[in-house]
Every structure is written in structure tokens, then in C-alpha cells.
Amino acid sequence: MEAQDTFNALGAATLLHADVETVLALARKGELPGTKIGKSWVFLRTDILDFLRERVRHDTAQRLQSQRAASPAPAALLVPRPASRKRRELPVLPLLPEPPTLSARAGTK
């Protein structure tokens, strides 16, 4: 069984996995090759697949370009400063009162 060589707008939309109105708009703009015979559009399989291949190449190139633009090379490198060799002195802590002993606590009762 051979593949169909010509498609109407619905068949082209099915092949492209697109909406019929999208296919008709692309055909009217001249982006998707096709011809109008009477009131119906006719598309060739090879033209539809060529259109799709070109669109895939174009969109892929755009995504790659936008990824490169989104992550440019750094303008400068951050170099960590060497740690200071001078040691800081510890702060002096206040003296805490001595906790009461057990015998002192027992005498308060």
C-alpha cells in the first residue's frame, strides 16, 4: 500500500499534528506550499515534509542561539581571597556566679 501523495487541509493538518486553521493560515501566507483548486487547498506530501524539516531546523537553531545568549561567558572570574593569617583573640567572657551547692539548697527548706 502506497502513501498518499496529495492531502487536503485536514490531511495536511493531521500529518503535521496541527489545527486545520493553522495549516490554512500558513498556506495563505505562503509559508506552507500548496495550491487552491476550486474551494479546496491541495498539498503535496513532499512539500509538507520539507516544510516540517525546515521548520525543525530553524526552531532548533533559534533555541540553541537563545541558550547561548542566556548564559554568556563570565566577564570576570571570582578569585577567593586568601585567609588572613592573623588570628583574632577570643573575647573575654563575664564570670558567672557559682551554682548553689546541695547543702546550701537543703538548708533553705
Secondary structure by P-SEA (a helix, b strand, c coil): ccccccccaaaaaaaacccaaaaaaaaaaccbbbbbcccbbbbbaaaaaaaaaaaaaaaaaaaaaaaaaacccccbbbbbcccccccccccccccccccccaaaaaaac
